[in-house]
Amino acid sequence: MTPSWSGTLRVVSDGPCMVGMEAISEAARSATLAANLAGATRLEAAQRLVAEFARQAEAAEADEQAGGAGPRPGWARLDPRSRARDHLAAACQLTCWHAERLVTAGVQIHTRLPRMLSQLGRGLLPEQLAIDVACRLATVPDEIVSAVENAVMARIAEDLAGGDRPSRSRVESVIDQEVERLDPETAQAAAEKAARERMVRFRNRRHGMASMWALLPAAEAELLRLRLQTDAESAARAGAEGTPEQLRADALASLAAYTPGREPEVVDGIELGEVQLDAEPPRPSLGNAAAAGGQPIRISVITAATRGLPDQVEFVRGAYASFDWLCEELLSGDDARVRFQLVDPVPGAMDTTEQALRYVISPGLAERIRLRDGTCRHPGCEIAAAECDIDHILAFDHANPELGGPTLEWNLVCLCRKHHREKTFGGSTYRPGALGELIITTESGHRHRTRPTGPLARAREGIQDRVGDIMLDRMISPDGYIINPPGTWPRGRPA
C-alpha cells in the first residue's frame, strides 16, 4: 500500500506513488490555511472569554450590592484578562506567558485592529505572527494606532504574498519606525520606559550549567560586548584554549572575581579592570561571591539514610557545581561564610500539632515548602519559589482552626502573588495530592495536576509513603475529594 495525495486528502493506493510537487505543496498550503483559521478562532475565543468573565464579575457585584453588601475592595477583584489567561493556559496547554499574549492579542484584534481582524478571518495571517503584531500594537496610542496598523498590515500582507514571513524583530522595527514618524514624543517616551525595564536574569540549566538573560540599553550592551571581546582576544593571544564563545564566557565569569578599589587598566580606550593579559583570567570564587552578596551561602543537606543512599547537597540559592567543588572551595582558604541546614526528606517531618493550629507559617517550614516546590505551582507558571507566597490549599479556619485547613506540609503550596489571588477569589477548586501534588479543577471542567520540582521533591523519588489521603469530614466533595469550595471568598486578604 503506497500513500498518495489528492488535494488535501491523504489516500492509499496499491500502485506506485504518483504524487506531484504541486499537489504536495497545495496540501501543505491548505493545511496552513486551516491552521490560520483555527488560530483566528482561538484568538476570538480569548476575547470572548475576557468579555464573559467581565460580565460575570459585574453580575456578581450587582447581586452583592442588591443584598446590602458594599462593593468589594480592589484587592478582592480579579482582572478578567488574568482569569482568561489562566483558563487558556490550562485548556490550550500553554505557559502563562503565552496565554497572556494570546489574551492581549485577542482583545486588541477584536477591539482596535479591524484590518488585522479581516485578514485573520480569511486565513491570511498566521496566529503567532498576529499575536506578535497585536501585542506590540497594544502599546501604541489610540490616536495613531489605525494609521500604524494600516502601514504595518500592508507591509506584512506584501511579505506573506511573496512567501517571506517577517520575523518578530522585523515587525517590531517597522512598527517603531511608524510610531516615530507619526508621534516622535510617544517614541521617545517608549525609549525612556524601555530603559527603566533593564534587567538581568539567571536560570539553572542541565549538567551544572546556568543561563543568563539580560535586557540592557543598546549603548551599554555594546560597551559590555567590547569589554568581553577584548578580554577574550587578550586571553587567546596569551595562549588560552577555547573557542571565541568559550573565551567570552570565561571573560564574563571573571568579572565576578574583581576586587573593588583599584585603578582599572585601559587598553585601546576600553577599561579592563583587573583583567590580566594572560591565558588564565581570574576566576570567581565562593569567598568573593558570598562577600559580594553580603549573605552567607546557604546549603541544604537532604538526608537520604531512609533510602540507603548518600546524603545530597542542595543549594537554596545560586547554582554551584558539586559537593566536591564545594569542599575544594572551602579548603582553599577563601573567606567564605556558609550556613548548613539539615533537611529530612520524609513528608511531614516538621509537622507538629501546635504548628497545625497556627495560621502563621514558621520560617523553617516555609523554607521546606520552597525546597519542595521549586516554582509557583500553578500550571504553566515558572516563577521561582523564593519569590512566591506560601498558601494553604484548604483555607485556614481562623474561627475554629481545628476544623479548617491545617498549617501542615501537605496543605501548603507555593503560589506567586497573582495565582495566589486567583485561588483565593476565583472559582476553581484546589485539593492536595500525594507527595506535594496539587490538583486544580477549573470552572470549565479542565482538570490539571502539578507536581513539585524542587530539590526536596527530587530527593523523595522512590518513597512509597502517601500523605494525600488525609480527609477532613466537613470538606469532602460529593466525588470524595477534598476541595476548597468555590464561590466563597474570605473577608480578609489572601492567606
Solvent accessible surface area in square Angstrom, and as a share of the most:
residue,aa,sasa,rsa
1,M,168,0.75
2,T,37,0.22
3,P,56,0.35
4,S,18,0.12
5,W,103,0.36
6,S,66,0.43
7,G,42,0.40
8,T,72,0.42
9,L,124,0.62
10,R,164,0.60
11,V,66,0.38
12,V,83,0.48
13,S,44,0.28
14,D,120,0.62
15,G,32,0.30
16,P,105,0.66
17,C,72,0.43
18,M,161,0.72
19,V,30,0.17
20,G,39,0.38
21,M,150,0.67
22,E,150,0.67
23,A,31,0.24
24,I,74,0.37
25,S,66,0.42
26,E,82,0.37
27,A,9,0.07
28,A,59,0.45
29,R,170,0.62
30,S,29,0.19
31,A,62,0.48
32,T,71,0.41
33,L,79,0.39
34,A,59,0.46
35,A,61,0.47
36,N,14,0.07
37,L,72,0.36
38,A,61,0.48
39,G,3,0.03
40,A,17,0.13
41,T,88,0.51
42,R,75,0.27
43,L,0,0.00
44,E,60,0.27
45,A,46,0.35
46,A,0,0.00
47,Q,41,0.18
48,R,156,0.57
49,L,49,0.25
50,V,17,0.10
51,A,52,0.41
52,E,64,0.29
53,F,12,0.05
54,A,32,0.24
55,R,132,0.48
56,Q,72,0.32
57,A,49,0.38
58,E,121,0.54
59,A,43,0.34
60,A,46,0.36
61,E,44,0.20
62,A,57,0.44
63,D,100,0.52
64,E,42,0.19
65,Q,87,0.39
66,A,93,0.72
67,G,70,0.67
68,G,68,0.66
69,A,54,0.42
70,G,50,0.48
71,P,86,0.54
72,R,56,0.20
73,P,53,0.34
74,G,56,0.54
75,W,65,0.23
76,A,0,0.00
77,R,102,0.37
78,L,29,0.14
79,D,71,0.37
80,P,33,0.21
81,R,99,0.36
82,S,34,0.22
83,R,31,0.11
84,A,0,0.00
85,R,11,0.04
86,D,6,0.03
87,H,14,0.06
88,L,12,0.06
89,A,5,0.04
90,A,10,0.08
91,A,44,0.34
92,C,38,0.23
93,Q,172,0.76
94,L,38,0.19
95,T,56,0.33
96,C,7,0.04
97,W,133,0.47
98,H,80,0.35
99,A,0,0.00
100,E,81,0.36
101,R,41,0.15
102,L,2,0.01
103,V,3,0.02
104,T,34,0.20
105,A,0,0.00
106,G,0,0.00
107,V,13,0.07
108,Q,16,0.07
109,I,1,0.01
110,H,53,0.24
111,T,88,0.51
112,R,50,0.18
113,L,0,0.00
114,P,96,0.61
115,R,92,0.34
116,M,0,0.00
117,L,69,0.34
118,S,58,0.37
119,Q,11,0.05
120,L,2,0.01
121,G,53,0.51
122,R,141,0.52
123,G,4,0.04
124,L,86,0.43
125,L,0,0.00
126,P,21,0.13
127,E,33,0.15
128,Q,71,0.32
129,L,2,0.01
130,A,0,0.00
131,I,10,0.05
132,D,13,0.07
133,V,0,0.00
134,A,0,0.00
135,C,20,0.12
136,R,51,0.19
137,L,0,0.00
138,A,34,0.26
139,T,100,0.58
140,V,4,0.02
141,P,40,0.25
142,D,104,0.54
143,E,149,0.67
144,I,23,0.12
145,V,10,0.06
146,S,66,0.43
147,A,47,0.36
148,V,0,0.00
149,E,1,0.01
150,N,65,0.33
151,A,36,0.28
152,V,1,0.01
153,M,0,0.00
154,A,44,0.34
155,R,108,0.39
156,I,3,0.01
157,A,37,0.29
158,E,125,0.56
159,D,21,0.11
160,L,43,0.21
161,A,93,0.72
162,G,66,0.63
163,G,72,0.69
164,D,66,0.34
165,R,118,0.43
166,P,5,0.03
167,S,60,0.39
168,R,102,0.37
169,S,80,0.51
170,R,79,0.29
171,V,3,0.02
172,E,64,0.29
173,S,48,0.31
174,V,18,0.10
175,I,0,0.00
176,D,65,0.34
177,Q,112,0.50
178,E,30,0.13
179,V,7,0.04
180,E,104,0.47
181,R,157,0.57
182,L,61,0.30
183,D,35,0.18
184,P,87,0.55
185,E,144,0.64
186,T,32,0.19
187,A,24,0.19
188,Q,104,0.46
189,A,56,0.43
190,A,51,0.39
191,A,59,0.46
192,E,86,0.39
193,K,108,0.46
194,A,56,0.43
195,A,43,0.34
196,R,166,0.61
197,E,75,0.34
198,R,142,0.52
199,M,65,0.29
200,V,74,0.43
201,R,145,0.53
202,F,145,0.61
203,R,125,0.46
204,N,100,0.51
205,R,132,0.48
206,R,184,0.67
207,H,155,0.69
208,G,60,0.58
209,M,129,0.58
210,A,51,0.40
211,S,40,0.26
212,M,82,0.37
213,W,137,0.48
214,A,42,0.32
215,L,74,0.37
216,L,61,0.30
217,P,40,0.25
218,A,87,0.67
219,A,74,0.57
220,E,95,0.42
221,A,38,0.29
222,E,73,0.33
223,L,112,0.56
224,L,61,0.30
225,R,119,0.43
226,L,62,0.31
227,R,40,0.15
228,L,23,0.11
229,Q,48,0.21
230,T,27,0.16
231,D,6,0.03
232,A,5,0.04
233,E,77,0.34
234,S,5,0.03
235,A,7,0.06
236,A,51,0.39
237,R,171,0.63
238,A,47,0.36
239,G,53,0.51
240,A,19,0.15
241,E,164,0.74
242,G,42,0.40
243,T,66,0.39
244,P,80,0.50
245,E,112,0.50
246,Q,102,0.45
247,L,13,0.06
248,R,71,0.26
249,A,59,0.45
250,D,46,0.24
251,A,2,0.02
252,L,55,0.28
253,A,36,0.28
254,S,0,0.00
255,L,54,0.27
256,A,59,0.46
257,A,19,0.14
258,Y,49,0.19
259,T,84,0.49
260,P,124,0.78
261,G,86,0.82
262,R,163,0.60
263,E,159,0.71
264,P,54,0.34
265,E,79,0.35
266,V,88,0.51
267,V,41,0.23
268,D,139,0.72
269,G,64,0.62
270,I,35,0.18
271,E,102,0.46
272,L,0,0.00
273,G,18,0.18
274,E,34,0.15
275,V,4,0.02
276,Q,100,0.45
277,L,87,0.43
278,D,62,0.32
279,A,30,0.23
280,E,131,0.59
281,P,19,0.12
282,P,41,0.26
283,R,124,0.45
284,P,51,0.32
285,S,25,0.16
286,L,1,0.01
287,G,5,0.05
288,N,53,0.27
289,A,43,0.33
290,A,2,0.01
291,A,71,0.55
292,A,91,0.71
293,G,56,0.54
294,G,42,0.40
295,Q,126,0.56
296,P,41,0.25
297,I,17,0.09
298,R,59,0.22
299,I,1,0.01
300,S,0,0.00
301,V,27,0.15
302,I,0,0.00
303,T,30,0.17
304,A,0,0.00
305,A,85,0.66
306,T,100,0.58
307,R,64,0.23
308,G,68,0.66
309,L,90,0.45
310,P,109,0.68
311,D,77,0.40
312,Q,58,0.26
313,V,31,0.18
314,E,29,0.13
315,F,34,0.14
316,V,34,0.19
317,R,121,0.44
318,G,47,0.45
319,A,55,0.42
320,Y,54,0.20
321,A,64,0.50
322,S,52,0.34
323,F,106,0.44
324,D,112,0.58
325,W,69,0.24
326,L,2,0.01
327,C,46,0.27
328,E,120,0.54
329,E,28,0.12
330,L,66,0.33
331,L,155,0.77
332,S,74,0.48
333,G,68,0.65
334,D,52,0.27
335,D,128,0.67
336,A,26,0.20
337,R,120,0.44
338,V,39,0.22
339,R,106,0.39
340,F,109,0.45
341,Q,42,0.19
342,L,128,0.64
343,V,8,0.04
344,D,62,0.32
345,P,1,0.01
346,V,53,0.30
347,P,17,0.11
348,G,25,0.24
349,A,47,0.37
350,M,81,0.36
351,D,42,0.22
352,T,67,0.39
353,T,102,0.60
354,E,112,0.50
355,Q,8,0.04
356,A,11,0.09
357,L,72,0.36
358,R,119,0.44
359,Y,70,0.27
360,V,112,0.64
361,I,31,0.16
362,S,34,0.22
363,P,115,0.73
364,G,27,0.26
365,L,1,0.01
366,A,13,0.10
367,E,18,0.08
368,R,7,0.02
369,I,0,0.00
370,R,61,0.22
371,L,7,0.03
372,R,4,0.02
373,D,0,0.00
374,G,24,0.23
375,T,40,0.23
376,C,3,0.02
377,R,6,0.02
378,H,14,0.06
379,P,21,0.14
380,G,33,0.32
381,C,11,0.07
382,E,109,0.49
383,I,59,0.30
384,A,48,0.37
385,A,5,0.04
386,A,58,0.45
387,E,131,0.59
388,C,5,0.03
389,D,33,0.17
390,I,21,0.11
391,D,2,0.01
392,H,3,0.02
393,I,4,0.02
394,L,0,0.00
395,A,46,0.35
396,F,18,0.07
397,D,32,0.16
398,H,122,0.55
399,A,103,0.80
400,N,65,0.33
401,P,40,0.25
402,E,130,0.58
403,L,93,0.46
404,G,2,0.02
405,G,0,0.00
406,P,17,0.11
407,T,0,0.00
408,L,32,0.16
409,E,5,0.02
410,W,17,0.06
411,N,0,0.00
412,L,0,0.00
413,V,1,0.01
414,C,0,0.00
415,L,0,0.00
416,C,4,0.02
417,R,143,0.52
418,K,74,0.32
419,H,1,0.00
420,H,2,0.01
421,R,59,0.22
422,E,9,0.04
423,K,11,0.05
424,T,19,0.11
425,F,15,0.06
426,G,12,0.11
427,G,14,0.13
428,S,10,0.06
429,T,28,0.16
430,Y,4,0.01
431,R,31,0.11
432,P,6,0.04
433,G,8,0.08
434,A,25,0.20
435,L,36,0.18
436,G,9,0.09
437,E,26,0.12
438,L,1,0.01
439,I,3,0.01
440,I,4,0.02
441,T,46,0.27
442,T,14,0.08
443,E,87,0.39
444,S,68,0.44
445,G,54,0.52
446,H,73,0.33
447,R,119,0.44
448,H,34,0.15
449,R,96,0.35
450,T,23,0.13
451,R,149,0.54
452,P,17,0.11
453,T,82,0.48
454,G,2,0.02
455,P,21,0.13
456,L,0,0.00
457,A,18,0.14
458,R,124,0.45
459,A,0,0.00
460,R,8,0.03
461,E,121,0.54
462,G,61,0.58
463,I,23,0.12
464,Q,141,0.63
465,D,79,0.41
466,R,131,0.48
467,V,33,0.19
468,G,22,0.21
469,D,101,0.52
470,I,73,0.37
471,M,82,0.37
472,L,37,0.19
473,D,133,0.69
474,R,130,0.48
475,M,20,0.09
476,I,76,0.38
477,S,12,0.08
478,P,149,0.94
479,D,96,0.50
480,G,36,0.35
481,Y,84,0.32
482,I,7,0.04
483,I,37,0.19
484,N,21,0.11
485,P,58,0.37
486,P,60,0.38
487,G,74,0.71
488,T,103,0.60
489,W,72,0.25
490,P,66,0.42
491,R,227,0.83
492,G,40,0.38
493,R,161,0.59
494,P,29,0.18
495,A,42,0.33
